[in-house]
């Protein structure tokens, strides 16, 4: 439509406006009144936004010769100066020169719309184009689409510049819809006129519209629509356009991926890991980056999607083999998947990458981590302590093999638990002794068996280096196999049975085992009691009747453990009690308590030590053992005593050594309270544990008001000085002690003045008189020499009251408040008290001494030491006159053999 030289046209199309201006100026200068060149130069000035010169050239052109081109140039110039009405008049005048040509009119109207658009008449311009397309359906509608698309692009650009991204997206979408469905838009010469006039880039119109739409949607946070627009564009464009758009497309996808990544981070921070994974995956689908793979791997780790997390970690390593992060993620994923060997290997590689990093900051990060070798060293240091309270040999319930200490540690090092610990302990902050101790202790949890020895019990040599489960299932082997299976099913790796887990040919091992057995049962995770003589479906009471309940060793085996389960002969739970701990079963503990005489609290929360020594001896008094010495050895743990084990020393000596240690350590003289035959070890000790079967002698004490009455009476008969003197003397007495089987016993001594046979029918009863005591009767199996003041005896005979510090009634003497670990020396330190406090205590002491007491009958031997005369019943004595109690007795420490 425009008449312009080819060179000037090409300069305008390529955007070389200075060249175009120069060429047109030459034409104007060469030919006078060249109105057409003036009009064309006006177009160039308009494109250069030199509106004043554009209007001058246009006006000159029209003045010389009114023309179609001249008035168009004038209309465009007026629009540039925002003189809209003048512009409309100029375009109207231009229509007079179309000679009714439909195409020329159509072209003029499109130019008019574009020029008005440049005059900020946006809405009117768009409407004119739309109306034109409707009004002239037979005309070239493609030109309308082109103009409309370009106008919408301009509107979209304006909206984007003002951050009105939603509006921009609408305009760019309209431009895409107007510019056609293909990137291969044919450019005809008449469309080039729009390029000449306005500088439009028609060749990239479709591409520009699509790119801008994608960006506007992205800026409007419509990520899904933006990606759909991108997909639509790439699907529709030809190969040439696609190649041109490749870099842009990559960048755009990176931008979208960054948005997905940021949203994924927000979801990750909110612990919405499923959503985070979805968003990171969307980002990765667009563009694979190490950062996004790292984050997705972390999210998958939180979701325990170990294998998926491992794949991402591997991709991170492939992208950057020198980065430690990929190996860190790989370690965590492999650890979570319980592939600990591979996890440890990945962790070691991570440490290598940190140590060899190029930057100092990354290398310094190595300091917070500990190597697997460091962890293993710490585990090795913990193992001995954790195994100190477990048996020397244990049965591996998984393999059925008997393992010594070295084998146990070897099994640990190949175990899943060990590898998990090494793999999970990655930082020095994790390298806590308590944590390692807990894991090791849990691994070595042991199940102990308490049972009654029967015929053909398997010994150490029967199972050494053999698989227990593969042995012929007969007798004790069947019991051992069943025990191991029960322990294994309860998910315990280790088990112990006394018949086969102690080398009885090794005296040192026997010594350690017997002295440690209580501790082993105490620290067992579970103790299983097997009642071989209790048939299935037994009712309550069968436990009490079981032979197991009469054996000596079983006392500590049911007192020491914290968790215990009773099994019947067919290895089903007793009373079908399926609770995890029968010590929490009221019915079973009640039955066991009734059978043993031990109260429920002690059964469930027993503490070893010297407290209540006489009662503990009574628990064992009716029990039997295969070896006579075991009567004593089985009680070592009950009292917390460690003594030498000497099989062959006989029961009296074994029991004597035990009782001697109890008295020596605790100062508790209740162990001397027994009835029966004396021991050859020491006459103050019994020959048999059965002497403790009867309850300890307990004499009634008067009520407090009666004590106060007697104290008031004493104030008139006893001086304060004499009472305090007695109190001080007794409070300073030393504790009883043993030395070379001789008991040095502090006591209050009453000389026996007469012994004669009782007139009672029982020939073993004697009437006895002693200074300061009421007459009393004694029953003994020994034959006593008769004597009296008239017929004196050459040997001294005493009735003695062993001194008991509890008579002082000191606050610290309350045995309920004394820990079992407190020494006798600590207990016997005299308590500091004021004169006002000690005075009433002294009088109370005299009142207490005036009450009945349990006495010993002692007879002097040739060497001056004394021997206790055993009695068949308690010797109950009482002073004659409470007021003279301090004058009628002697206080001394007597040596008894």
C-alpha positions in Angstrom: 0.0 0.0 0.0 2.9 2.3 0.7 5.0 3.6 -2.1 8.6 3.7 -0.8 11.9 2.8 -2.4 13.2 -0.7 -1.8 16.3 0.5 0.0 14.4 2.8 2.3 11.8 0.1 2.9 14.5 -2.5 3.8 16.2 0.0 6.2 12.9 0.6 7.9 12.2 -3.2 8.2 15.6 -3.9 9.7 15.2 -1.0 12.1 18.1 1.1 10.6 16.1 4.4 10.8 19.1 6.7 10.4 19.8 5.0 7.1 16.2 5.2 6.0 16.2 8.9 6.9 19.3 9.5 5.0 18.0 7.8 1.8 14.7 9.6 1.9 16.4 12.9 2.5 18.5 12.4 -0.6 15.3 11.6 -2.6 13.7 14.8 -1.3 16.8 16.9 -2.1 17.0 15.3 -5.5 13.5 16.0 -6.7 11.7 19.1 -5.8 8.3 18.8 -4.2 8.8 15.1 -3.6 5.7 14.8 -1.5 5.8 11.0 -1.3 9.3 10.9 0.1 8.4 13.6 2.6 5.5 11.5 3.7 7.8 8.4 4.0 10.4 10.4 5.9 7.5 11.5 8.3 6.9 7.8 9.0 10.6 7.4 9.9 10.5 10.5 12.2 7.4 9.1 13.9 9.2 5.8 14.6 12.1 7.9 16.0 9.6 9.7 18.2 10.6 12.9 16.6 6.9 14.0 16.4 7.5 17.7 15.5 9.6 16.8 12.4 7.2 14.0 11.5 4.3 16.5 11.5 6.4 19.1 9.5 7.2 16.5 6.8 3.6 15.3 6.7 2.2 18.8 6.4 4.7 19.7 3.6 3.7 16.5 1.8 0.0 17.3 1.9 0.6 21.0 1.1 2.6 20.0 -2.0 0.2 17.2 -3.1 -2.7 15.8 -1.0 -2.3 12.0 -1.0 -3.2 8.7 0.7 0.3 8.4 2.1 0.5 12.0 3.1 -2.6 12.0 5.2 -1.7 8.7 6.8 1.7 10.2 7.8 -0.1 13.3 9.1 -2.6 11.2 11.1 0.2 9.2 12.7 2.1 12.4 13.6 -1.0 13.9 15.2 -1.5 10.7 17.2 2.1 10.9 18.4 1.5 14.4 19.7 -1.8 13.2 21.3 -3.9 15.4 18.9 -6.5 12.7 18.4 -9.2 14.7 16.7 -6.8 16.1 14.2 -5.4 12.7 13.6 -8.9 11.3 13.0 -9.6 14.1 10.4 -6.3 13.3 8.7 -7.2 9.6 8.4 -10.7 10.5 7.2 -9.1 12.6 4.4 -6.8 9.7 3.5 -9.8 7.6 2.8 -10.7 10.0 0.0 -7.7 8.6 -1.9 -8.6 4.9 -1.8 -10.8 5.1 -4.8 -13.2 2.8 -3.1 -10.6 0.0 -2.9 -11.8 -2.3 -0.1 -8.3 -3.5 0.7 -6.9 0.0 0.9 -9.8 1.1 3.2 -9.2 -2.0 5.3 -5.5 -1.2 5.5 -6.2 2.5 6.4 -8.6 1.6 9.2 -6.0 -0.8 10.7 -3.4 1.9 10.6 -5.8 4.4 12.1 -6.5 1.9 15.0 -2.7 1.4 15.6 -2.0 5.1 15.6 -4.9 5.8 18.0 -3.5 3.1 20.2 -0.2 4.9 20.3 -2.2 8.0 21.3 -3.2 6.0 24.4 -6.7 5.3 23.0 -6.3 1.7 23.8 -9.8 0.6 24.3 -11.1 2.4 21.2 -8.2 1.0 19.1 -9.0 -2.6 20.1 -12.7 -2.1 19.5 -12.1 -0.6 16.1 -10.0 -3.6 15.1 -12.7 -6.1 16.4 -15.5 -4.2 14.6 -13.5 -4.1 11.4 -13.0 -7.9 11.5 -16.7 -8.3 12.0 -17.8 -5.7 9.5 -15.6 -6.9 6.7 -15.5 -10.7 6.9 -14.5 -10.9 3.2 -11.4 -8.7 3.8 -8.0 -10.0 4.9 -8.8 -11.0 8.5 -5.2 -12.0 9.1 -4.2 -8.4 9.1 -6.8 -7.7 11.8 -5.4 -10.6 13.9 -1.9 -9.2 13.5 -2.9 -5.7 14.6 -5.0 -7.0 17.4 -2.3 -9.3 18.6 0.3 -6.6 18.6 -2.0 -4.2 20.4 -2.6 -6.8 23.1 1.1 -7.4 23.4 1.6 -3.7 24.0 -1.2 -3.7 26.6 0.3 -6.8 28.3 3.7 -5.1 28.4 2.2 -2.0 30.0 0.4 -4.2 32.6 3.6 -6.2 33.3 5.6 -3.0 33.8 3.0 -2.0 36.5 3.1 -5.5 38.1 -0.5 -6.2 37.0 0.4 -9.7 36.1 -3.0 -11.2 36.0 -4.1 -8.4 33.5 -0.9 -8.9 31.5 -1.6 -12.6 31.2 -5.1 -11.9 29.9 -3.7 -9.6 27.2 -0.9 -11.9 26.2 -3.4 -14.8 26.0 -5.5 -12.6 23.7 -2.5 -11.9 21.6 -1.7 -15.6 21.3 -5.3 -16.4 20.3 -5.2 -13.5 17.7 -1.8 -14.3 16.2 -2.8 -17.7 14.9 -2.1 -21.3 15.9 1.3 -21.6 14.3 4.7 -20.0 14.7 5.2 -20.1 10.9 3.3 -16.9 10.1 3.6 -15.9 6.5 4.7 -12.3 6.1 3.2 -10.7 3.0 4.3 -7.4 1.6 1.2 -5.6 2.8 1.9 -6.8 6.3 5.4 -5.4 6.0 3.8 -1.9 5.8 3.0 -2.3 9.5 6.7 -2.9 10.1 7.6 0.1 8.1 5.1 2.3 9.8 5.4 1.1 13.4 8.5 -1.1 13.6 6.6 -4.2 14.5 8.4 -7.5 14.5 5.9 -9.6 12.8 8.2 -12.6 12.3 8.4 -13.1 16.1 4.9 -11.9 16.9 3.6 -15.4 17.8 6.8 -16.3 19.7 6.7 -13.0 21.7 3.1 -13.4 22.6 3.6 -16.9 23.8 6.8 -16.2 25.8 5.2 -13.1 27.4 2.1 -15.1 28.3 4.2 -17.8 30.0 6.1 -15.2 32.0 3.0 -13.2 33.0 1.3 -16.3 34.3 4.4 -17.2 36.2 4.6 -13.7 37.7 0.9 -14.0 38.6 1.8 -17.2 40.6 -0.2 -19.3 38.2 2.5 -21.9 37.9 0.4 -24.6 36.5 -1.1 -22.4 33.8 2.3 -21.0 33.0 3.7 -24.5 32.4 0.6 -25.4 30.4 1.1 -22.3 28.2 4.8 -23.3 27.8 3.8 -26.8 26.8 1.3 -25.4 24.3 3.9 -23.1 22.8 6.5 -25.8 22.4 4.0 -28.2 20.9 2.8 -25.7 18.3 6.0 -24.2 17.2 8.0 -25.4 14.2 11.4 -26.9 14.4 13.1 -23.6 13.6 11.2 -21.6 16.2 11.8 -24.5 18.7 15.5 -24.2 18.1 15.4 -20.5 18.6 13.4 -20.9 21.8 15.6 -23.6 23.4 17.6 -21.4 25.6 14.6 -19.4 26.7 12.6 -22.6 27.3 15.4 -23.9 29.5 15.6 -20.7 31.5 11.8 -20.5 31.9 11.7 -24.1 33.2 14.5 -23.2 35.6 12.4 -20.3 36.9 9.3 -22.5 37.3 11.5 -25.2 38.9 12.8 -22.6 41.4 9.2 -21.7 42.3 8.4 -25.3 42.9 11.6 -25.7 44.9 10.7 -22.7 47.1 7.2 -24.0 47.7 8.7 -27.4 48.5 10.9 -25.8 51.0 7.9 -24.1 52.7 6.1 -27.5 52.8 9.3 -29.1 54.2 9.5 -26.5 56.9 5.9 -27.2 57.8 6.8 -30.9 58.0 4.4 -31.7 55.2 6.9 -34.0 53.5 4.4 -35.6 51.1 3.6 -32.2 49.6 7.3 -31.3 49.6 8.2 -34.4 47.7 5.5 -33.6 45.1 6.7 -30.1 44.7 10.4 -31.0 44.5 9.5 -33.7 41.9 7.7 -31.1 39.8 10.8 -28.9 40.0 13.0 -31.9 39.0 10.7 -32.7 36.0 11.4 -29.2 34.7 15.1 -29.1 35.4 17.4 -31.4 37.4 19.4 -29.5 40.0 21.6 -30.9 42.8 19.8 -28.6 45.4 16.4 -29.9 44.5 17.5 -33.5 44.5 19.1 -33.0 48.0 15.9 -31.5 49.3 13.7 -34.3 47.9 16.0 -36.9 49.3 15.7 -35.3 52.7 12.0 -35.2 52.5 11.9 -38.9 51.5 14.2 -39.7 54.4 11.6 -38.1 56.7 9.0 -40.2 55.2 11.2 -43.3 55.6 11.2 -43.9 51.8 14.7 -45.2 52.1 15.2 -46.7 48.6 13.7 -43.6 46.9 15.9 -41.3 49.0 18.9 -43.4 48.1 18.2 -43.0 44.3 18.1 -39.2 44.8 21.3 -39.3 46.8 23.0 -41.3 44.1 21.9 -38.7 41.5 23.4 -35.9 43.7 26.7 -37.8 43.7 26.6 -38.3 40.0 26.0 -34.5 39.5 28.9 -33.6 41.9 31.1 -36.6 42.9 33.3 -34.4 45.1 30.4 -33.2 47.2 30.1 -34.7 50.7 26.3 -34.0 50.8 25.4 -36.8 48.4 27.3 -39.3 50.5 25.7 -37.9 53.7 22.3 -38.5 52.2 23.3 -41.9 50.9 24.5 -42.9 54.4 21.2 -41.9 56.0 19.2 -43.7 53.4 21.2 -46.9 53.6 21.1 -46.7 57.4 17.3 -46.3 57.3 17.1 -49.3 55.0 19.2 -51.2 57.5 22.0 -51.8 55.0 24.5 -50.9 57.6 27.7 -52.1 56.0 27.0 -50.0 52.9 25.9 -47.1 55.1 29.2 -47.1 57.0 31.1 -47.2 53.7 29.1 -44.2 52.4 29.8 -42.4 55.7 33.5 -43.0 55.4 33.5 -41.7 51.8 31.7 -38.6 53.1 34.4 -38.0 55.7 37.0 -38.4 52.9 35.2 -35.7 50.8 35.2 -33.4 53.8 38.8 -33.9 54.6 39.8 -33.2 50.9 37.4 -30.4 50.3 38.9 -27.4 48.4 37.5 -24.8 50.9 38.6 -24.4 54.5 35.0 -24.0 55.8 34.0 -27.4 54.5 37.2 -29.1 55.8 36.4 -27.7 59.2 33.1 -29.4 59.2 34.9 -32.7 59.5 35.7 -31.9 63.2 32.0 -32.4 64.2 32.0 -36.0 62.9 33.6 -39.1 64.5 34.9 -41.9 62.4 33.5 -45.5 62.6 36.9 -46.5 64.1 36.4 -44.0 67.0 32.9 -45.4 67.6 34.2 -49.0 67.7 36.9 -48.0 70.1 34.3 -46.5 72.4 32.1 -49.6 72.2 35.1 -51.8 73.1 35.7 -49.7 76.2 32.0 -50.1 77.2 31.7 -53.8 76.6 33.6 -55.1 79.7 31.6 -53.0 82.1 28.3 -54.1 80.5 29.3 -57.8 80.7 30.6 -57.6 84.2 27.2 -58.6 85.6 26.5 -61.3 83.1 27.5 -65.0 83.1 30.9 -66.0 81.7 29.3 -68.3 79.2 26.1 -67.8 77.4 24.0 -69.8 75.0 23.3 -68.0 71.7 19.6 -68.7 71.1 19.9 -67.9 67.5 22.7 -70.3 66.6 22.3 -72.8 69.5 26.0 -72.5 70.3 27.6 -72.0 73.7 29.8 -68.8 73.7 32.5 -67.7 76.0 33.1 -64.1 76.6 35.4 -63.7 73.6 32.8 -65.4 71.3 30.0 -63.2 72.7 31.9 -60.1 71.8 32.7 -61.5 68.3 29.0 -62.2 67.8 28.2 -58.7 68.9 30.6 -57.2 66.3 28.9 -59.1 63.5 25.4 -58.3 64.7 22.9 -55.9 63.2 22.7 -54.0 66.5 26.5 -53.3 66.5 26.5 -52.1 62.9 23.4 -50.0 63.5 25.2 -48.4 66.5 28.4 -47.7 64.5 26.3 -46.3 61.5 24.1 -44.1 63.7 26.9 -42.6 65.8 28.2 -40.1 63.3 28.9 -37.0 65.4 30.8 -36.4 68.6 27.6 -35.3 70.2 26.2 -38.8 69.5 29.3 -40.4 71.1 27.7 -40.5 74.5 28.8 -43.3 76.8 25.3 -43.7 78.2 23.9 -44.2 74.7 26.5 -46.8 73.8 26.0 -48.5 77.2 22.3 -48.8 76.6 22.7 -50.4 73.2 25.3 -52.9 74.4 23.3 -53.7 77.5 20.2 -54.3 75.5 22.1 -56.6 73.1 23.5 -58.7 75.9 20.1 -59.0 77.7 20.1 -62.5 79.1 17.4 -65.0 80.1 18.3 -67.1 83.1 16.8 -70.5 83.9 15.7 -71.5 87.4 14.9 -75.2 87.6 15.4 -78.4 89.6 18.3 -80.6 88.6 17.1 -84.0 87.5 18.7 -87.0 85.9 20.9 -86.7 82.8 21.3 -82.9 82.9 23.6 -81.7 80.1 27.0 -80.6 81.3 29.5 -78.3 79.6 31.3 -81.0 77.7 28.0 -82.3 76.3 27.2 -79.1 74.4 30.6 -77.5 73.8 31.1 -76.7 70.1 27.7 -78.3 69.3 24.4 -76.8 68.1 22.0 -77.3 71.0 19.0 -77.6 68.6 20.6 -80.4 66.7 21.2 -82.7 69.8 19.0 -85.6 70.5 16.0 -84.3 72.3 16.0 -86.4 75.5 16.1 -85.7 79.2 17.9 -82.5 80.1 18.7 -81.7 76.5 15.0 -81.4 75.7 14.7 -79.0 78.6 17.6 -77.0 77.4 16.3 -76.8 73.8 12.8 -75.8 75.0 14.3 -73.1 77.2 16.4 -71.7 74.4 13.4 -71.6 72.0 11.3 -69.8 74.6 14.0 -67.2 75.1 14.5 -66.8 71.3 10.8 -66.4 70.7 10.8 -63.7 73.4 13.5 -62.0 71.2 16.4 -62.5 73.6 19.7 -63.5 72.0 21.3 -64.9 75.1 20.3 -67.6 77.6 22.0 -69.2 80.6 21.4 -72.6 82.3 23.6 -73.6 85.3 24.0 -77.2 84.3 26.0 -76.6 81.1 27.2 -73.0 81.3 29.7 -73.5 84.1 32.9 -75.4 83.8 32.7 -77.4 87.0 36.2 -78.7 86.5 37.6 -75.2 86.8 37.7 -74.2 90.4 38.3 -70.5 89.6 35.3 -70.4 87.4 33.2 -72.2 90.0 34.3 -69.7 92.6 33.4 -66.7 90.4 30.1 -68.2 89.2 28.7 -69.0 92.7 29.7 -65.7 94.1 28.2 -63.8 91.1 25.1 -65.9 90.6 22.8 -63.6 92.5 24.1 -60.6 90.5 23.5 -62.5 87.3 19.9 -63.3 88.1 19.5 -59.7 89.4 20.6 -58.3 86.0 18.8 -60.8 83.9 16.3 -59.4 81.5 14.1 -62.3 82.3 14.3 -65.4 84.6 12.3 -68.4 83.5 11.3 -70.8 86.3 10.7 -74.3 84.9 8.4 -76.4 87.1 9.0 -79.9 85.7 6.6 -81.5 88.1 3.7 -79.1 87.5 1.5 -80.6 84.7 -0.4 -78.6 82.1 -3.6 -76.9 83.2 -2.7 -77.1 86.9 -4.7 -75.1 89.3 -3.4 -72.6 91.9 -1.4 -74.4 94.6 0.7 -76.5 92.2 3.6 -74.0 92.4 3.7 -74.3 96.2 3.8 -78.1 96.0 6.5 -78.2 93.4 9.9 -79.7 94.4 11.5 -76.6 92.9 10.1 -74.7 95.8 12.1 -76.7 98.3 15.5 -76.4 96.8 18.2 -74.2 98.4 19.4 -72.4 95.3 16.0 -71.3 94.1 15.6 -68.8 96.9 17.9 -66.3 95.3 16.7 -67.4 91.8 13.2 -66.0 92.5 14.2 -63.1 94.8 17.0 -61.6 92.6 15.3 -61.1 89.2 13.1 -58.2 88.5 11.1 -60.1 85.8 10.1 -63.7 86.2 7.8 -66.2 84.4 6.7 -69.6 85.7 6.4 -72.4 83.1 4.7 -75.8 83.5 6.1 -79.1 82.5 5.0 -78.7 78.8 6.5 -75.1 78.7 3.1 -73.3 78.9 2.7 -70.5 81.3 1.6 -71.3 84.9 -2.1 -70.5 85.4 -2.1 -69.4 81.8 -1.0 -66.0 83.1 0.3 -64.3 79.9 1.4 -61.1 81.6 5.0 -60.0 80.9 6.1 -60.4 84.5 4.6 -62.9 87.1 6.0 -60.7 89.9 3.1 -58.4 89.0 0.7 -61.3 89.4 -1.1 -61.0 92.7 -2.3 -64.6 92.6 1.1 -66.1 91.9 3.0 -63.9 94.3 0.4 -64.7 97.0 0.9 -68.4 96.4 4.7 -68.1 96.5 4.6 -66.0 99.6 2.4 -68.5 101.5 4.7 -71.3 100.5 8.0 -69.6 101.4 6.9 -67.3 104.3 8.2 -64.3 102.4 6.0 -61.3 102.2 4.8 -60.0 98.8 6.8 -56.8 99.0 10.1 -58.6 99.5 9.3 -61.1 96.8 8.8 -58.3 94.2 11.4 -55.8 95.4 14.1 -57.7 97.3 17.3 -56.0 98.2 20.4 -58.1 99.2 22.2 -57.2 102.3 22.4 -57.8 106.1 19.0 -56.3 107.0 16.7 -58.9 108.5 19.4 -61.6 108.7 17.5 -63.9 111.0 14.4 -63.8 108.8 16.4 -64.6 105.7 18.0 -67.5 107.5 14.5 -68.8 108.3 13.5 -68.6 104.6 16.3 -71.1 103.9 15.9 -73.3 107.0 13.7 -76.0 105.4 15.3 -76.1 102.0 17.6 -78.8 100.7 20.6 -78.9 98.4 22.4 -81.8 96.7 25.8 -80.7 98.1 25.7 -80.0 101.9 27.9 -76.9 101.5 25.4 -75.3 99.1 23.1 -74.7 102.0 25.5 -71.8 102.8 26.8 -71.0 99.3 23.3 -70.5 98.0 22.8 -67.6 100.5 25.9 -65.7 99.6 24.0 -63.5 97.2 21.1 -63.0 99.5 23.4 -61.3 102.1 25.6 -59.7 99.5 28.6 -61.7 100.7 31.6 -63.0 98.7 33.4 -65.9 100.3 35.6 -68.7 99.1 33.8 -71.8 97.8 35.4 -74.9 99.3 33.5 -78.0 98.3 34.3 -80.8 100.8 34.6 -78.5 103.8 31.2 -79.9 105.0 28.0 -78.0 105.9 28.9 -76.9 109.4 32.1 -75.1 108.3 30.4 -73.6 105.2 27.5 -72.4 107.3 29.8 -71.2 110.1 31.8 -69.1 107.7 28.6 -67.5 106.3 27.2 -66.7 109.7 30.6 -65.5 111.0 30.6 -63.0 108.0 27.1 -61.9 108.7 27.8 -61.1 112.3 31.2 -59.6 111.6 29.9 -57.3 108.8 26.5 -56.3 110.3 26.9 -56.6 114.1 23.5 -58.2 113.9 23.3 -60.8 116.7 20.0 -62.2 115.7 21.9 -64.9 113.8 22.8 -66.2 117.2 19.1 -66.8 118.0 18.6 -70.4 117.2 17.5 -73.7 118.9 19.2 -77.0 118.2 22.7 -78.5 118.1 25.8 -76.2 118.2 28.3 -76.1 115.3 31.8 -77.5 115.5 32.8 -74.2 113.9 31.7 -72.2 116.9 29.3 -73.1 119.7 27.4 -69.9 119.3 26.4 -71.0 115.8 24.1 -73.8 114.8 25.2 -77.0 113.2 22.4 -76.9 110.7 20.4 -74.3 108.9 17.2 -76.1 110.2 17.9 -74.5 113.6 16.5 -71.3 112.2 13.2 -72.9 111.2 11.4 -71.6 114.4 10.7 -67.9 114.4 13.1 -65.6 116.3 12.4 -65.1 119.9 10.3 -62.0 120.4 9.4 -60.9 123.8 6.6 -58.4 124.5 7.5 -54.9 125.5 5.4 -52.9 128.1 3.3 -50.1 126.8 4.7 -46.6 126.9 2.6 -45.4 129.8 4.0 -48.3 131.9 7.5 -47.5 130.9 7.0 -43.9 132.0 5.6 -45.1 135.3 8.7 -47.2 135.9 11.0 -44.4 135.0 9.3 -42.1 137.6 9.8 -44.8 140.2 13.5 -45.3 139.2 14.2 -41.6 139.8 13.7 -42.3 143.5 15.9 -45.4 143.5 18.7 -44.8 141.0 20.9 -41.8 140.9 21.3 -39.9 137.6 25.1 -40.4 137.7 24.9 -44.2 138.0 22.3 -44.4 135.2 24.5 -42.2 133.0 27.5 -44.2 133.9 25.8 -47.5 132.8 24.4 -45.8 129.6 27.9 -44.5 128.7 29.5 -47.9 129.4 27.1 -49.8 127.2 27.1 -47.2 124.4 30.9 -47.5 124.1 30.9 -51.3 123.7 32.5 -52.6 120.5 30.6 -54.7 118.0 30.7 -58.5 118.1 33.5 -59.9 116.0 34.9 -63.2 114.8 38.6 -64.1 114.7 39.9 -67.6 114.0 36.5 -69.1 114.6 36.2 -67.4 118.0 33.4 -65.0 118.7 34.2 -62.0 120.8 30.7 -61.1 122.1 30.0 -57.9 124.2 27.4 -58.8 126.7 25.9 -58.3 130.2 27.0 -61.2 132.4 25.2 -62.9 135.3 27.2 -65.5 137.2 25.3 -68.8 137.7 25.3 -69.9 141.3 23.3 -73.1 141.2 22.4 -75.8 138.7 20.3 -78.8 139.6 18.1 -81.3 137.8 14.5 -80.3 137.5 11.8 -82.4 139.2 9.9 -82.3 136.0 9.4 -85.5 134.0 11.8 -84.3 131.3 15.3 -85.4 132.4 16.9 -82.7 130.3 15.4 -79.8 132.2 17.5 -78.0 134.8 16.7 -75.4 137.5 19.2 -72.6 137.3 19.9 -69.7 139.7 22.1 -66.7 138.8 23.1 -63.5 140.7 20.6 -60.8 140.1 18.2 -63.0 138.0 15.0 -64.7 138.8 15.2 -68.5 138.9 14.7 -70.1 135.6 14.4 -73.5 133.8 16.7 -74.6 131.0 16.2 -77.5 128.6 19.3 -78.9 126.9 20.6 -82.1 125.4 23.9 -81.6 127.2 24.4 -83.1 130.6 25.1 -80.4 133.1 27.1 -80.7 136.3 25.1 -80.0 139.4 26.5 -77.4 141.7 25.5 -74.9 144.3 27.1 -72.5 146.8 27.5 -75.4 149.1 29.0 -77.6 146.4 30.8 -75.1 144.1 32.0 -76.0 140.5 35.5 -75.3 139.4 34.3 -73.9 136.0 32.7 -70.6 135.7 29.2 -70.6 134.3 27.4 -67.5 133.0 24.0 -66.5 131.8 24.6 -63.7 129.4 22.6 -61.1 127.6 24.3 -60.3 124.3 24.5 -56.5 123.9 22.1 -55.0 121.4 22.6 -51.4 120.5 18.9 -51.0 119.8 18.4 -50.8 123.5 19.9 -47.4 123.4 17.0 -46.2 121.3 19.1 -43.8 119.3 17.4 -42.2 116.3 20.1 -43.5 113.9 19.6 -47.0 115.3 16.3 -47.4 113.5 17.2 -50.3 111.2 14.6 -49.3 108.7 16.7 -46.2 108.0 20.1 -48.0 107.8 21.3 -48.8 104.3 22.6 -52.4 103.8 25.9 -50.9 102.8 26.4 -49.2 106.1 29.3 -50.7 108.0 29.2 -51.9 111.6 31.8 -49.3 112.5 29.5 -46.5 111.3 26.6 -47.9 113.2 28.5 -48.1 116.5 29.9 -44.5 116.5 28.6 -43.0 119.8 25.9 -40.4 119.2 26.6 -37.0 120.6 23.8 -35.9 122.8 23.3 -33.3 125.5 23.1 -34.2 129.2 19.4 -33.4 129.1 18.9 -35.9 126.3 21.0 -38.7 127.7 19.5 -38.6 131.2 16.0 -39.8 130.2 17.5 -42.3 127.7 19.6 -43.7 130.5 16.6 -44.3 132.7 14.7 -45.8 129.8 17.6 -48.1 129.2 17.5 -49.4 132.8 13.7 -50.1 132.3 14.4 -52.0 129.1 17.2 -54.0 130.8 14.7 -54.9 133.5 12.4 -56.6 131.0 12.6 -60.3 130.0 15.4 -61.2 127.6 16.7 -64.2 125.7 19.9 -65.4 127.4 22.8 -67.7 126.5 24.2 -70.3 128.9 28.0 -70.2 128.7 30.6 -72.5 130.4 34.2 -71.6 130.8 36.8 -73.9 129.1 40.3 -74.8 130.1 41.9 -71.9 128.1 39.6 -69.4 129.8 37.3 -69.0 126.7 33.7 -70.0 126.9 31.4 -72.4 125.1 27.7 -72.0 124.6 25.5 -74.7 126.0 22.9 -75.3 123.4 19.3 -75.4 124.6 16.2 -77.0 123.1 14.1 -73.9 123.8 14.7 -70.2 124.3 16.2 -69.3 127.7 14.1 -66.5 129.0 15.6 -64.6 131.9 14.7 -61.5 133.9 16.5 -59.4 136.6 15.0 -59.6 140.1 15.2 -55.9 140.9 15.1 -53.3 138.2 16.5 -50.7 140.6 19.7 -52.7 141.2 20.2 -53.9 137.6 23.3 -51.8 137.3 24.8 -53.4 140.4 24.0 -57.1 139.8 25.5 -57.6 136.4 28.9 -57.4 134.8 29.6 -55.9 131.4 32.4 -57.5 129.4 33.3 -59.0 126.0 33.5 -62.8 126.2 35.5 -65.0 123.9 33.4 -67.9 122.8 34.6 -71.0 120.9 
